[in-house]
Every structure is written in structure tokens, then in C-alpha cells.
Amino acid sequence: MLDVDALLRPYFDQLAADVGGLELYDAHTHVGENDPDGFTQTPEQLLRALGGASARGVVFPMHEPDGYRAANDFVIEAAAASDGTVVPYCRVDPRDDAVAEASRALDAGARGIKLHPRAERFGLDEPGVRGVVALAHERRVPVLIHAGRGIPALGQHTVALSGEFPGAKLILAHGAISDLAWLWKVMPEHPNLFVDTAWWNPADLMALFCLAPPAQILWASDSPYGLPVMSAVLALRCALQAGLGPDAVRSIAGGQMARLLEGEPGADAGPPPMQVRPLDPHLERVVTHLVSAMGRAFARADPEEPIALARLACAVGEDADCAPVCAAVLELLDLYAEHRHVAPTDGRPFPPAGRFVVTALAVARTPEVGLPARPGAPAPTRGEAERGPGA
């Protein structure tokens, strides 16, 4: 059986050692079996995934086309049985008596609220949204909001709500990729507005860590869509590469999330770096090809050609400054080649070996961050004709 967590854990352990220890608190996970997108996750699967990263987390229902009352109760019960590993959020549709359902769920033990404007097809100008945020302000609880393309005025509406209801902690998911181009400029004026890191592209994460106040960034995996170990390696390596120090990284990794769940105000984590060093041109080629591979994979197309080009871009020679990074990338791509035909067994429609490609992308984009000892890593001189096992 393929154990992705065990194979990637050395990268996380190296990160933890570099910053003096990490206590992870995942700001974004799901359970459910009825989401139309085909993903599923049981509470047992979530606890195993979090356990692979020694993490705690918040959890809420996946999309439930028939409504959320039963799903919210299920999540609250599952969290109560987790011995403190997860805390529950409720999920509501603002057009379906949302304030009443959120109030009921919060009274029953939920500690936050999830809104998904894209799945439920609403805008944040929907009257029910304002009622939910007003309730969150009154109860001093977080509201996690799916953020992505196709949601008009998402950022503007969120900023307005955060100003009107300062007691609510509004968290834009997925790196706030739809609005990050300008949102970072106004975040310091809205200290109750946060962004989670549940995203895969290092370009977006590097921009987030470089520009936004680190006190307003929360690590998240989006499990089952992301894997906690892999997501922590990706996000926290980018945070260090962007120039954030150990205290800021520990805040992002879980310290700030723990404070928010206790109803405390967020703690300051210092200023954002505002600029990063240029990437080595060899590594920029590797990153570009692996981003292309991920784009193909998300479109359910064959990613092998750009992965092969990334391998060739790693053949820089052992005297190159980036040789250790390229060797690590090749080793991860060997793991992908060896395991790419292993079918998923955990409710995820994508092959688990894809996690090695994402981690290779993260390593290539973060050359200044420490690497674990890898005595079996291939030399960075190998061409495509000399691929590893499983080729």
C-alpha cells in the first residue's frame, strides 16, 4: 500500500526543525459522501490524514444538495468523538433559513460557519449572507468563505462585511486568488479578514506570503482535495522562501487559528516581506513545466510530456548551485513514476502519486529552504532516457 504521508514526512520534519517546532491547525477540511464532484471523505479518513501531519483541524460538510441540517449534526457528532483533534463548523445556504440553522448548529457545538457561494450559486450580497455574518459577529466565530473565480464582487463584499461586523472573523479560502491582486493592500485596515492557504500553485502562495500581513494568513489543506502533509510542505516552504521568520511561520501553521477558535483577537506576526529574490533560471524552467503538468492533470489530461520536460530541466550537472534542489525534484518525480498507476483508495478521484508532483513543484520553487537528508537521491545529470523505476 502506498503511504504518501510517510514518504513526504521528512520534508515536513525538516521544516519543523528549521523553525523550532510546528503545531499544525488545519483551517479547512471536509467530510461527506454526497458531493456531486465525486470526492468523499469519512471522519475516519480525515483523522488519518491529519494524523499523518500530527495536526488538528476544523471540519465542515461537503456539498449536500438536499440541505445541511443532518450533515451539520453529523459533523458535530464526529468532532465530539475525535478527542479534540477536530472542531466542527456548520455549513449553510443563505437562501435556506441560514441564520436559524447556523444558530441551532452553534448552540449544538459548532465553532464556526462555512459558506460556499460557488457551489450554492449565490453572491455575498445575498441578504441571508449578511444575517449569517451578523450572527458570527455576535458569537465571535469564524466564517470560512470559498474564494475563487466566478463569484462577482466577492472581495469587495467581504471587505465591506468585515468592516460592518468586526466581531466576525471572515476567512477567504484558496489564497483569495480571485481578489489577491488588490486585497492585500486593504487587509491591514481589516484585521478580522483572513486568507487561508488551501491552494496548489506556488506563484499565488508566494504572492500571498510576500504581500499580505502574516497575522492574517492561515494554513489549510482543503482535505480531501489536499493532503495535510503535502499542503503543509507546500505552503510553509513558500512562507520561508518569501522571507517570513519562524514566529510568523508558526502563527500561519496553526497558532493564529487556535486563537481565533478560542474567541481571542489575532496576534501580530510582523510585517510582510514585500519582495522576494528572483528564481534561478534553471529552476524557473522546472517550475514552469510542473505547473503545466498540474494544469493538464486538473483537466484530466495526460501530464507526462511536461513532467518529462521538467526532468530534462533538472539535468544541470552536479556543480550547479541548484544541483541539490534538482536532485530532490528528480527523486520526487521518480516516486511519481513508480506509483502513478496506483489507484486511489481514500475517496479522492485523482491518483495519490500526484502528490509527489505537487511536492516537487514546491521544492523547485523554494531553493533557499532546507531539504531533508536524501542519500538515495539521483544525480542532477540524468536525462529523460534514464528515468527511475516505473518508467
Number of C-alpha atoms within 10 A of each C-alpha: 5 13 10 19 20 11 13 19 17 17 21 23 17 17 24 18 11 15 15 10 13 22 17 25 28 31 28 26 27 25 25 20 15 16 16 12 9 10 21 21 22 16 19 11 16 22 18 14 20 24 15 19 25 16 22 21 26 22 31 27 27 26 23 19 11 9 13 21 16 12 20 27 19 19 26 25 15 19 24 15 12 14 9 10 17 26 23 28 30 30 30 29 23 24 13 12 13 18 22 14 20 27 17 16 23 22 10 14 19 26 25 27 26 23 22 21 22 15 15 15 10 18 18 22 15 12 11 19 22 18 16 26 27 19 22 26 20 13 16 23 25 26 26 24 23 21 24 18 12 12 16 15 13 22 20 14 14 19 18 11 21 23 15 14 19 19 21 26 27 27 27 28 25 23 29 28 21 19 17 17 13 11 19 20 12 12 18 15 12 17 20 22 25 26 31 28 31 30 22 22 20 23 13 19 26 22 21 28 31 23 22 23 24 27 25 26 27 28 31 32 29 22 24 23 18 20 24 30 29 24 27 25 26 29 28 26 27 29 28 22 21 25 20 21 15 19 16 24 29 21 27 31 27 23 22 26 26 20 14 19 17 11 16 13 15 19 15 15 21 13 15 18 17 14 13 13 8 7 14 13 11 19 24 16 18 25 24 16 22 28 23 16 26 22 15 16 15 11 10 10 11 14 19 14 14 19 23 18 18 30 27 19 23 28 20 20 15 14 10 13 13 20 21 20 24 32 26 25 27 27 22 25 27 22 21 25 21 15 20 17 12 13 14 13 12 16 16 17 14 17 15 21 23 20 22 24 23 24 23 25 28 26 27 28 26 23 21 16 18 17 19 13 11 12 6 9 16 19 18 26 19 19 15 16 10 10 17 17 11 12 13
